[in-house]
Amino acid sequence: MGVNMYWDLGVSCTTTCDKTAVRWESPYAGTIDDGFWNAGEYGPNAAQTANSTVKWTGTGKERIDLSWKVRAEVAVSDIGPVSADFGSSGKADNRELAPRCDNIVGGSSPGCVLPYFNPQYTVDTNLYPAAGAYYWWMQQAMVHNNGAGDEPLHYLGPDTTVVNPNTGKPWTSDNSRNKVCGNWTKPPLDASVGPWTAMSSRWPPPTRAADSPAVSTRSPAATNARSSSPTR
């Protein structure tokens, strides 16, 4: 008598994704397991995890869905198997398990992001008052207060639909850099600091504009999903 657990992984990109079979492991023993618990097995030492990897292999851009369902089947010799369904994870209204993957950024490897996850970075204004004041001013000055509250910054990639009102053409990375830097020129050199050296000659430093690939958080085009069984 015992319990069998099944983790059913659902993936919507059946033609552009490689999915590995679900593998059960025992974190305590550090060995491969089978998703089965004998009667009397319980507690943290009896825990098992189920792992599967989904790798996006498509081109262009695509939003895929990841979902899973956990089922359990209790083997009772007198009355036969008894099943229990623990439901699925991932809400349809916000699709938090729907990665967006693409390979449209030139010079960059394919990558995936979770567009419904908005990372936040808190600036310690006691340590960095100038930086904090600058970020605050930028948020207030922009039309939609991007970067504040429910208005996160957005990456404007090569396929953006935003149009430069001055040229009528699609918005580019150079447009963003010009918005931040304007007609900035190198300041005159003060003789008291000595001549430019190889280290200091990179002036101005590389710009990390809001739409630059340098600041877009992109992971390799693979997502790792994991499910842990409840302990008894």
VEXVOKOL-538791 format. One record per residue (C-alpha): x, y, z. Coordinates in steps of 0.1 Angstrom, whole numbers, plus 5000, padded with zeros to 4 digits. Example, Ala and Ser with C-alpha at 12.3 -4.5 7.8 and 13.67 -1.06 7.14 Angstrom:
512349555078513749895071
! end
This chain:
500050005000501350344992500850674972501750744936502051114926501951234891503051574878501551654844503451934827501552124800503352334773501652524745504652544722504652184710506452264677509052514690509952374723512052074736510651924768512351674789510451394807509551454843512251324867511651264904514451314928515051274965516751594979517651425011519351114995520551304965519351024942516750964915513350864928510050754914507250964929506050674951505750674988505250365008503050355039504950505068507150735047506651095057508551405069511351605053513551305047510851155025510351465003510651434965510851694938509751664902511851844875511451914838513152154815511452334786513752484760512452724733513852654699511752894677512653204659511253554659509153594691506553384708504653374741504253024754502252884783503552664810501152484833501052174855498651954873499451734903497551414908497851144935496650784935496350594967496750214964494450044989494349674984490849614997489049874975491449944947493150274937491650594951492550914932492851274944493451584921495351874937494552114909496852304886499052604891498952914869496053164867494553224833493753594841497353704844499253414828502153444852503553114838503653244802507253324792507953544762510853424741512553584712515753604692515153944676517954144694520954154671524154024686522453854715521553494721517853384722516253454756513053424776511453654802508453644824506653964813504153954841506953964867508054324874511354334892511954634916515154794926515255004957517755284959519155374993518855744991520955795023523855625005523155754970521056074973522056204938521055874921517755854940516956214932517756154895515555844893512756014910512956314887512956094856509855904868507956234875509056394842508056114819504556134805503355804819505555814850507355494837509155304864506855414892503955224907502055024880503955174851507054954846509755044821509354864788512054734764511654884729513054614707513654614669509954524663508554804684505354974671506455304688507055574661509455864663507156164659509956374643510856124616507655904613509955594615510055324641511755424673515355314676517955264704519655584692516455774697516355654733519955744739519456094725516456134749518756054778521956224767520856494744523556684725526156594752529856664745532956574763533856834789537157034785540156864801541457024833545257034831545456964868544156604863546856514837546456374802543856114791545055754796544055434779541755364809540055704809539855764772536455584770534555904775531655924776531055584792528755334774525155444778522655204793519455344780516155204791515755014758519354894756519954514755522654584782519954644807517254404796517154104819517253804797517953444805518953164782516053034761515052774786512852764816513152524845509952414862509852244895507152094917507551974953505351724969503751805002505051625033502751455056
! end
